[in-house]
Amino acid sequence: MKMTGTFIFLGIDSFTGTKDPTKVYKNAVFLQETDTLKVFLDSESEKVLNGIQLMDKVDTELDIRFGQKIYITLTAVRKLSTKVA
């Protein structure tokens, strides 16, 4: 299921794996009103964030898949404006 939304980009959060502490994983963090959204980044989805800076207002396209778990993939990001006051 494809979904779009307007968010404020808060940055990329890095963390180490629990099973293998040598692996580093990343989440893109977005703000909408008072809610935050963390989207797991793989190498492809991290590329769509090129040129996006902290606190930029962006339109995002998300691919959401349902199964035993819910998977959210960041497929596109378009900058709307520079820096939210």
Rosetta blueprint (number, residue, H / E / L):
1 M L
2 K E
3 M E
4 T E
5 G E
6 T E
7 F E
8 I E
9 F E
10 L E
11 G E
12 I E
13 D E
14 S E
15 F E
16 T E
17 G L
18 T L
19 K L
20 D L
21 P L
22 T L
23 K L
24 V E
25 Y E
26 K E
27 N E
28 A E
29 V E
30 F E
31 L E
32 Q E
33 E L
34 T L
35 D E
36 T E
37 L E
38 K E
39 V E
40 F E
41 L E
42 D L
43 S H
44 E H
45 S H
46 E H
47 K H
48 V L
49 L L
50 N L
51 G L
52 I L
53 Q L
54 L L
55 M L
56 D L
57 K E
58 V E
59 D E
60 T E
61 E E
62 L E
63 D E
64 I E
65 R E
66 F E
67 G L
68 Q L
69 K L
70 I E
71 Y E
72 I E
73 T E
74 L E
75 T E
76 A E
77 V E
78 R E
79 K E
80 L E
81 S E
82 T L
83 K L
84 V L
85 A L
